Amino acid sequence: QNIQSIKQEFIIKITQSENTINQIILQKRQHILSLIQKKSLSKQEITQLQALAKQYKLNNLHFKHPQDFSALLKRVDIIPNALISAQAINESNWGRSRFAIEGNNFFGMRCHYPGCGIIPKARPANNHWEVANYSSMTASVRAYIHTLNTHNAYQALRDLRAHMRANHQDISAFKLAEGLTAYSIKGTKYVELIQKIITRYLS
């Protein structure tokens, strides 16, 4: 199989996973937006919203004020396919890395208890993290999108996305990449690398 067809196949497969997860997120988002339109919410609706907020690592929201809805909507939102694909291409070498093959891990996601994943050969002594195992490519994409949507390190990415939403713009993968400086010790160099991959292969 030549390298060109390996690359095309990888993009097709990971795009299917991204579409699946983003579709689920959009449904949740639409549900929140429909509840905002209501004059008052039932106890059950508030409980549902609080459960969703908890999934997205937001506690103590009562959904009595618009800012509670805004806080949740800032997290319950899509990540553009091209951004996810570009990171997966870079991190897993087009799905050919050891962690992608053995553990369906396309983003270098770590876990932190013994036996939770794959021990990297180059792990420094006295370190106990492992590279997380996933049941499928879609599970890996789901976990990674959830990390971008909830982790404090990606607040800047969520702010950029919320700004695009507020201005009725399409969510640009290229611009959103600017919120990834915390992903790698390379910082802005990493952002430029991801933007190059987006431009070359995904736009």
C-alpha positions as CSV (number, residue, x, y, z in Angstrom):
1,Q,0.0,0.0,0.0
2,N,1.6,3.3,-1.0
3,I,1.9,6.2,1.4
4,Q,-0.6,8.3,-0.5
5,S,-3.4,5.8,0.0
6,I,-2.4,5.2,3.6
7,K,-2.8,8.9,4.2
8,Q,-6.1,9.2,2.4
9,E,-7.5,6.1,4.2
10,F,-6.5,7.5,7.6
11,I,-8.2,10.9,6.9
12,I,-11.4,9.1,5.8
13,K,-11.5,6.9,8.9
14,I,-10.7,9.5,11.5
15,T,-13.2,11.9,9.8
16,Q,-16.0,9.3,10.3
17,S,-15.1,9.2,14.0
18,E,-15.0,13.0,14.3
19,N,-18.4,13.3,12.6
20,T,-19.9,10.7,15.0
21,I,-18.7,12.5,18.1
22,N,-19.4,16.0,16.9
23,Q,-22.9,15.0,15.9
24,I,-23.6,13.8,19.5
25,I,-22.2,17.0,20.9
26,L,-24.3,19.2,18.6
27,Q,-27.5,17.3,19.7
28,K,-26.6,18.1,23.3
29,R,-25.9,21.7,22.4
30,Q,-29.2,22.1,20.6
31,H,-31.0,20.7,23.6
32,I,-29.4,23.3,25.9
33,L,-30.3,26.1,23.4
34,S,-33.9,24.9,23.3
35,L,-34.1,25.0,27.1
36,I,-32.8,28.5,27.2
37,Q,-35.9,29.6,25.2
38,K,-38.3,28.3,27.8
39,K,-39.8,30.7,30.4
40,S,-39.2,28.2,33.2
41,L,-37.6,24.9,33.6
42,S,-38.9,21.8,35.4
43,K,-37.0,20.2,38.2
44,Q,-36.2,17.3,35.9
45,E,-34.8,19.6,33.2
46,I,-32.6,21.4,35.8
47,T,-31.4,18.0,37.1
48,Q,-30.5,16.9,33.5
49,L,-28.6,20.1,32.9
50,Q,-26.7,19.7,36.1
51,A,-25.8,16.2,35.2
52,L,-24.5,17.3,31.8
53,A,-22.6,20.2,33.5
54,K,-21.0,17.6,35.8
55,Q,-19.9,15.5,32.8
56,Y,-18.2,18.7,31.5
57,K,-16.5,19.3,34.9
58,L,-18.7,22.2,35.9
59,N,-20.2,22.1,39.4
60,N,-22.5,24.4,41.4
61,L,-24.5,25.5,38.4
62,H,-28.2,26.2,39.2
63,F,-29.4,27.3,35.8
64,K,-31.3,30.3,37.3
65,H,-29.0,32.8,35.4
66,P,-28.0,33.2,31.8
67,Q,-24.3,32.9,32.8
68,D,-24.8,29.3,33.9
69,F,-26.1,28.4,30.4
70,S,-23.2,30.4,28.8
71,A,-20.6,28.5,30.9
72,L,-22.1,25.1,29.8
73,L,-22.4,26.1,26.1
74,K,-18.8,27.2,26.1
75,R,-17.8,23.6,26.8
76,V,-20.6,21.6,25.0
77,D,-19.4,22.4,21.4
78,I,-17.7,20.8,18.5
79,I,-14.0,20.7,17.6
80,P,-13.5,21.1,13.8
81,N,-12.6,17.8,12.1
82,A,-9.5,19.4,10.5
83,L,-8.0,20.3,13.9
84,I,-8.5,16.8,15.3
85,S,-7.2,15.1,12.1
86,A,-4.1,17.3,12.0
87,Q,-3.2,16.5,15.6
88,A,-3.8,12.8,15.1
89,I,-1.7,12.9,11.9
90,N,1.1,14.5,13.8
91,E,0.9,12.5,17.0
92,S,0.3,9.0,15.5
93,N,2.2,9.4,12.3
94,W,-0.9,8.7,10.2
95,G,-2.1,6.0,12.5
96,R,1.2,4.0,12.3
97,S,2.6,4.7,15.8
98,R,2.9,1.9,18.3
99,F,0.2,3.5,20.6
100,A,-2.2,3.9,17.7
101,I,-1.8,0.3,16.6
102,E,-1.7,-1.4,20.0
103,G,-4.1,1.0,21.9
104,N,-6.1,3.0,19.5
105,N,-4.5,6.1,21.0
106,F,-4.0,8.7,18.3
107,F,-3.3,11.7,20.5
108,G,-0.7,10.5,23.1
109,M,-3.3,10.7,25.8
110,R,-2.0,9.5,29.2
111,C,-3.5,7.7,32.1
112,H,-2.2,7.7,35.7
113,Y,-2.7,4.4,37.5
114,P,-0.7,1.1,37.1
115,G,-2.0,-1.1,34.3
116,C,-4.3,1.5,32.8
117,G,-2.5,1.5,29.4
118,I,0.7,1.0,27.5
119,I,4.1,1.7,29.2
120,P,6.3,3.7,26.8
121,K,9.8,2.4,26.2
122,A,11.3,5.9,26.7
123,R,9.4,6.7,29.9
124,P,11.7,8.4,32.5
125,A,12.5,6.4,35.7
126,N,10.2,7.1,38.6
127,N,7.4,8.1,36.3
128,H,4.2,6.1,36.6
129,W,2.0,7.4,33.8
130,E,1.1,5.2,30.9
131,V,-0.3,5.8,27.4
132,A,-4.0,5.3,27.5
133,N,-5.7,2.3,25.8
134,Y,-9.0,2.8,23.8
135,S,-11.4,0.3,22.5
136,S,-11.7,2.0,19.1
137,M,-10.6,5.1,17.1
138,T,-13.9,6.7,17.9
139,A,-13.4,6.2,21.6
140,S,-10.0,7.9,21.3
141,V,-11.5,10.8,19.4
142,R,-14.3,11.1,22.0
143,A,-11.8,11.2,24.9
144,Y,-9.6,13.8,23.2
145,I,-12.4,16.1,22.2
146,H,-13.7,15.9,25.8
147,T,-10.3,16.9,27.1
148,L,-10.2,19.9,24.9
149,N,-13.7,20.8,26.1
150,T,-13.0,20.4,29.8
151,H,-9.3,20.8,30.7
152,N,-8.1,24.1,32.2
153,A,-5.1,24.0,29.8
154,Y,-7.5,24.6,26.8
155,Q,-9.4,27.6,28.2
156,A,-7.9,29.7,25.5
157,L,-9.2,27.4,22.8
158,R,-12.7,27.5,24.2
159,D,-12.5,31.3,24.5
160,L,-11.6,31.5,20.8
161,R,-14.4,29.2,19.8
162,A,-17.0,31.1,21.9
163,H,-15.8,34.4,20.3
164,M,-16.3,32.8,16.8
165,R,-19.8,31.7,17.9
166,A,-20.7,35.2,19.3
167,N,-19.7,36.7,16.0
168,H,-21.7,34.1,13.9
169,Q,-18.5,32.9,12.3
170,D,-17.7,29.4,11.2
171,I,-15.5,27.6,13.7
172,S,-12.1,27.7,12.0
173,A,-9.7,24.8,12.6
174,F,-6.8,27.0,11.6
175,K,-7.6,29.8,14.0
176,L,-8.6,27.4,16.8
177,A,-5.2,25.8,16.6
178,E,-3.9,29.0,18.3
179,G,-5.5,27.7,21.5
180,L,-3.3,24.6,21.6
181,T,-0.1,26.1,23.0
182,A,-0.5,24.0,26.2
183,Y,-0.6,20.7,24.3
184,S,3.1,20.5,23.6
185,I,6.3,21.9,25.2
186,K,6.9,23.3,21.7
187,G,4.2,25.9,22.4
188,T,3.7,28.3,19.4
189,K,6.0,26.1,17.3
190,Y,3.5,23.3,17.8
191,V,0.6,25.5,16.8
192,E,2.4,26.5,13.5
193,L,3.1,22.8,12.8
194,I,-0.6,21.9,13.2
195,Q,-1.6,24.9,11.0
196,K,0.8,23.6,8.3
197,I,-0.8,20.2,8.4
198,I,-4.3,21.7,8.1
199,T,-3.2,23.8,5.1
200,R,-1.4,21.0,3.4
201,Y,-3.7,18.0,3.9
202,L,-7.1,19.2,5.3
203,S,-8.3,22.4,3.6
